[in-house]
Amino acid sequence: MGLLETEETNQFTFEAFAAHAFYTEINRSLVRKALAPLVLHPADRALTIIDMACGTGSVTRLITEATAHQRSQRARIVGVDPSAEALRLAQQSIEAMGAKADFIQGETADLASFVRDVDAAFFCNAIHLISDKLCAFQQMAAILVPGGILACNSAFYDGTNLEETVRFSRLWIRRAVGWLRTEHPEVHLSREAKATARQWLNPEEYVSLLKQSGFRSVEVTEERVSMSLESVIDLGHYWLFIEGALPGAPLAIGAEALGSTVYGAAQELNMTYVPRMWLQIVATKG
């Protein structure tokens, strides 16, 4: 994906946000829907399932759980991510389950050199980070068998924000900027910086790109999620979110600014949680 891993970004990861129950459930919903058709595959051939941009393995663990329930179907599970540190944590978490998966350090562009004849590919909570989504979908299609499944999702798309979400987000960022001016007047935000995570498409645009990439059917659903205020604080501790919300702020200071202002913004709006829509996509290769 071209995202630069540094010692600093390793301190501001997605892990805490991914640990919240709603995040697990939204991904479990996608995993179950995507793997359901594979029950019909011949049991004498092991499935190959890949989890792209697997991070610390939150979705890999769900895939492992789901395939374990299908005792008649053997599966090789492969996790791919550019971050060596994330893969180390993913390996530890899978081993703690008493399960097995292969983890490979690499980029989406290199998929064809890692695996082939894949039955199902997952790309969860990361597609919004890809600038050339058409190329990425074509690369994913190239590693899938005919009839193979691609499952991806995102909460960073055109349609994710409800009216309440927008009101909260605007007030939250405004308060965080005010906090910075008071507590760290030496910090100057960058107006030129453009967050990768803000390159959003709507559901119809995703469907069009997938069909251009060789997927014959694309099922799209949008699921509403209630994010706790604690999870919002954890989201504000993720380096990519910090860079998008407060571009130019040092990560540690940006995280503190965002974390210090969540409850005040929610209280002003009389909100106890923040709603958000999650885009869920299951596509079948022609």
C-alpha positions as CSV (number, residue, x, y, z in Angstrom):
1,M,0.0,0.0,0.0
2,G,3.0,2.2,0.2
3,L,2.5,3.2,3.8
4,L,5.7,3.9,5.6
5,E,6.2,1.9,8.8
6,T,8.4,3.7,11.4
7,E,9.2,3.2,15.1
8,E,6.8,6.1,15.8
9,T,3.9,4.7,13.8
10,N,4.3,1.4,15.6
11,Q,3.3,3.2,18.8
12,F,0.1,4.5,17.3
13,T,-1.5,1.4,15.8
14,F,-5.1,0.3,14.8
15,E,-4.9,-2.5,17.4
16,A,-6.8,-0.9,20.3
17,F,-9.6,0.2,18.0
18,A,-9.8,-3.3,16.4
19,A,-10.2,-4.9,19.8
20,H,-13.7,-3.4,20.4
21,A,-16.6,-5.8,20.1
22,F,-18.5,-4.0,17.3
23,Y,-15.4,-4.1,15.1
24,T,-15.1,-7.8,15.6
25,E,-18.8,-8.4,14.9
26,I,-18.8,-6.3,11.7
27,N,-15.8,-8.3,10.3
28,R,-17.3,-11.6,11.5
29,S,-20.4,-10.8,9.6
30,L,-18.4,-10.3,6.4
31,V,-16.3,-13.5,7.0
32,R,-19.4,-15.7,7.4
33,K,-21.1,-14.2,4.3
34,A,-17.9,-14.6,2.1
35,L,-17.1,-18.2,3.3
36,A,-20.6,-19.6,3.1
37,P,-20.4,-20.5,-0.7
38,L,-17.2,-22.4,-0.1
39,V,-19.0,-25.1,1.9
40,L,-20.0,-26.5,-1.5
41,H,-16.4,-27.0,-2.7
42,P,-15.0,-30.5,-2.9
43,A,-13.7,-31.6,0.5
44,D,-10.8,-33.5,-1.0
45,R,-9.2,-30.2,-2.1
46,A,-7.8,-27.8,0.6
47,L,-9.0,-24.2,0.3
48,T,-6.5,-21.4,0.0
49,I,-7.7,-18.2,1.8
50,I,-5.7,-15.0,2.0
51,D,-6.1,-12.1,4.3
52,M,-4.6,-9.0,2.7
53,A,-3.4,-6.1,4.8
54,C,-4.0,-8.4,7.7
55,G,-2.3,-6.1,10.3
56,T,-2.2,-7.8,13.7
57,G,-4.5,-10.5,12.6
58,S,-8.0,-9.6,13.9
59,V,-9.7,-10.8,10.7
60,T,-7.2,-13.7,10.2
61,R,-8.4,-15.0,13.6
62,L,-12.0,-14.8,12.5
63,I,-11.2,-16.7,9.3
64,T,-9.4,-19.3,11.3
65,E,-12.4,-19.7,13.6
66,A,-14.9,-19.9,10.7
67,T,-12.9,-22.6,8.8
68,A,-12.4,-24.6,12.0
69,H,-16.1,-25.1,12.3
70,Q,-16.2,-26.7,8.8
71,R,-14.3,-29.8,9.9
72,S,-14.7,-31.5,6.6
73,Q,-13.0,-28.7,4.7
74,R,-9.2,-28.2,5.0
75,A,-7.9,-24.7,4.5
76,R,-4.5,-23.0,4.2
77,I,-4.8,-19.4,5.5
78,V,-2.2,-16.8,4.5
79,G,-1.9,-13.3,6.0
80,V,0.0,-10.6,4.1
81,D,1.0,-7.2,5.4
82,P,3.8,-4.7,4.8
83,S,4.4,-4.3,8.5
84,A,6.9,-6.7,10.1
85,E,5.7,-5.7,13.6
86,A,2.1,-6.3,12.8
87,L,2.9,-9.7,11.4
88,R,4.8,-10.6,14.5
89,L,1.8,-9.8,16.6
90,A,-0.5,-11.6,14.2
91,Q,1.6,-14.8,14.4
92,Q,1.5,-14.6,18.2
93,S,-2.2,-14.3,18.3
94,I,-2.8,-17.2,16.0
95,E,-0.4,-19.4,17.9
96,A,-2.2,-18.5,21.1
97,M,-5.4,-19.9,19.6
98,G,-3.7,-23.1,18.9
99,A,-4.2,-22.5,15.2
100,K,-2.0,-22.2,12.2
101,A,-1.5,-19.6,9.5
102,D,1.3,-18.5,7.2
103,F,2.3,-14.8,7.3
104,I,4.2,-13.0,4.6
105,Q,5.6,-9.5,4.6
106,G,4.7,-7.7,1.4
107,E,2.5,-5.3,-0.6
108,T,-0.8,-5.9,-2.4
109,A,1.1,-5.3,-5.7
110,D,3.2,-8.4,-5.1
111,L,0.3,-10.8,-4.4
112,A,0.9,-12.9,-7.5
113,S,4.4,-13.8,-6.3
114,F,3.1,-15.0,-3.0
115,V,0.0,-17.1,-3.8
116,R,-2.1,-18.3,-6.7
117,D,-5.3,-20.3,-7.2
118,V,-6.9,-18.6,-4.2
119,D,-10.5,-19.5,-3.2
120,A,-11.2,-16.5,-1.1
121,A,-9.4,-13.2,-0.5
122,F,-10.2,-10.7,2.3
123,F,-9.2,-7.1,2.2
124,C,-10.7,-5.6,5.3
125,N,-10.7,-2.0,6.5
126,A,-8.0,-1.0,4.1
127,I,-9.3,-0.5,0.5
128,H,-9.8,3.2,1.2
129,L,-6.0,3.5,1.6
130,I,-5.4,2.3,-2.0
131,S,-5.1,5.2,-4.5
132,D,-5.4,3.0,-7.7
133,K,-8.3,0.8,-6.6
134,L,-9.0,-0.5,-10.1
135,C,-5.5,-1.9,-10.4
136,A,-5.7,-3.4,-6.9
137,F,-8.9,-5.2,-7.7
138,Q,-7.4,-6.5,-11.0
139,Q,-4.4,-7.8,-9.0
140,M,-6.8,-9.5,-6.5
141,A,-8.8,-11.0,-9.4
142,A,-5.6,-12.4,-10.9
143,I,-4.9,-14.6,-7.9
144,L,-8.4,-16.0,-7.5
145,V,-9.7,-19.2,-9.1
146,P,-12.8,-18.9,-11.3
147,G,-15.7,-18.5,-8.9
148,G,-13.3,-17.2,-6.2
149,I,-14.6,-14.8,-3.6
150,L,-13.2,-11.3,-2.8
151,A,-14.5,-9.8,0.4
152,C,-13.7,-6.3,1.5
153,N,-15.1,-3.6,3.8
154,S,-14.5,-0.1,4.9
155,A,-15.9,2.6,7.2
156,F,-14.1,5.3,5.1
157,Y,-16.4,5.7,2.1
158,D,-18.9,8.1,0.7
159,G,-22.0,7.1,2.8
160,T,-20.3,6.2,6.1
161,N,-21.3,9.4,7.9
162,L,-24.8,9.9,9.2
163,E,-26.0,13.4,10.1
164,E,-25.1,12.8,13.8
165,T,-21.6,11.5,12.8
166,V,-20.9,14.6,10.8
167,R,-22.0,16.9,13.7
168,F,-19.8,15.0,16.2
169,S,-16.8,14.8,13.9
170,R,-16.8,18.5,13.1
171,L,-17.2,19.5,16.7
172,W,-14.6,17.0,17.9
173,I,-11.9,18.2,15.4
174,R,-12.7,21.8,16.1
175,R,-12.2,21.2,19.8
176,A,-9.0,19.2,19.2
177,V,-7.6,22.1,17.1
178,G,-8.6,24.5,19.9
179,W,-6.8,22.2,22.4
180,L,-3.7,22.3,20.3
181,R,-3.7,26.1,20.1
182,T,-3.9,26.4,23.9
183,E,-1.7,23.5,25.0
184,H,0.8,23.4,22.1
185,P,0.8,26.8,20.3
186,E,4.1,25.8,18.6
187,V,2.3,23.1,16.6
188,H,1.1,24.4,13.2
189,L,-1.2,22.2,11.1
190,S,-0.6,21.7,7.4
191,R,-3.2,22.9,5.0
192,E,-1.5,21.2,2.1
193,A,-1.4,17.7,3.6
194,K,-4.0,15.3,2.0
195,A,-4.9,12.2,4.0
196,T,-4.8,9.0,2.1
197,A,-7.7,7.8,4.2
198,R,-10.0,10.5,2.7
199,Q,-9.9,9.1,-0.9
200,W,-13.5,7.9,-0.6
201,L,-15.8,6.2,-3.2
202,N,-19.5,5.5,-3.0
203,P,-20.9,1.9,-3.2
204,E,-21.9,2.3,-6.8
205,E,-18.3,3.3,-7.8
206,Y,-16.9,0.2,-6.0
207,V,-19.3,-2.0,-7.8
208,S,-18.3,-0.5,-11.2
209,L,-14.6,-1.0,-10.5
210,L,-15.1,-4.6,-9.4
211,K,-17.1,-5.5,-12.5
212,Q,-14.4,-3.8,-14.7
213,S,-11.9,-6.1,-12.9
214,G,-13.6,-9.3,-13.8
215,F,-16.0,-9.9,-11.0
216,R,-19.3,-11.1,-12.4
217,S,-21.5,-10.5,-9.3
218,V,-21.0,-8.0,-6.5
219,E,-23.1,-7.9,-3.4
220,V,-23.0,-4.7,-1.4
221,T,-24.6,-4.1,2.0
222,E,-24.3,-1.2,4.4
223,E,-24.4,-2.0,8.1
224,R,-24.9,0.5,10.9
225,V,-22.5,0.4,13.8
226,S,-22.7,2.2,17.2
227,M,-19.1,3.2,18.1
228,S,-18.6,3.7,21.9
229,L,-16.8,6.9,23.0
230,E,-13.9,4.7,24.2
231,S,-13.5,3.3,20.7
232,V,-13.5,6.8,19.2
233,I,-10.7,7.7,21.6
234,D,-8.8,4.6,20.3
235,L,-9.5,5.6,16.7
236,G,-8.0,9.0,17.5
237,H,-4.8,7.2,18.7
238,Y,-4.3,5.6,15.2
239,W,-1.5,7.3,13.3
240,L,-3.4,7.4,9.9
241,F,-6.4,9.0,11.6
242,I,-4.3,11.5,13.4
243,E,-2.6,12.5,10.1
244,G,-6.0,12.9,8.5
245,A,-7.7,14.8,11.3
246,L,-4.7,17.0,12.4
247,P,-2.3,17.0,9.5
248,G,1.2,18.2,10.5
249,A,0.7,17.6,14.2
250,P,3.3,15.3,15.9
251,L,1.5,11.9,16.5
252,A,1.9,12.0,20.2
253,I,0.5,15.5,20.5
254,G,-2.2,14.8,17.9
255,A,-3.4,11.7,19.8
256,E,-3.5,13.6,23.1
257,A,-5.5,16.4,21.4
258,L,-8.1,14.0,20.0
259,G,-8.3,11.9,23.1
260,S,-8.7,14.9,25.4
261,T,-11.7,16.3,23.5
262,V,-13.9,13.3,22.7
263,Y,-16.0,13.3,25.9
264,G,-16.5,17.1,25.8
265,A,-17.8,17.0,22.2
266,A,-20.1,14.1,22.9
267,Q,-21.5,15.8,26.1
268,E,-22.2,19.0,24.2
269,L,-24.2,17.0,21.6
270,N,-25.8,14.8,24.3
271,M,-24.3,11.7,22.5
272,T,-23.3,8.5,24.3
273,Y,-22.0,6.8,21.1
274,V,-21.2,7.7,17.5
275,P,-23.1,6.0,14.7
276,R,-21.3,5.0,11.5
277,M,-22.2,3.0,8.4
278,W,-19.9,0.2,7.3
279,L,-19.6,-0.8,3.7
280,Q,-19.5,-4.6,3.2
281,I,-18.7,-6.1,-0.2
282,V,-18.6,-9.7,-1.4
283,A,-17.7,-10.2,-5.1
284,T,-17.5,-13.4,-7.1
285,K,-14.9,-13.7,-9.9
286,G,-16.3,-14.7,-13.3
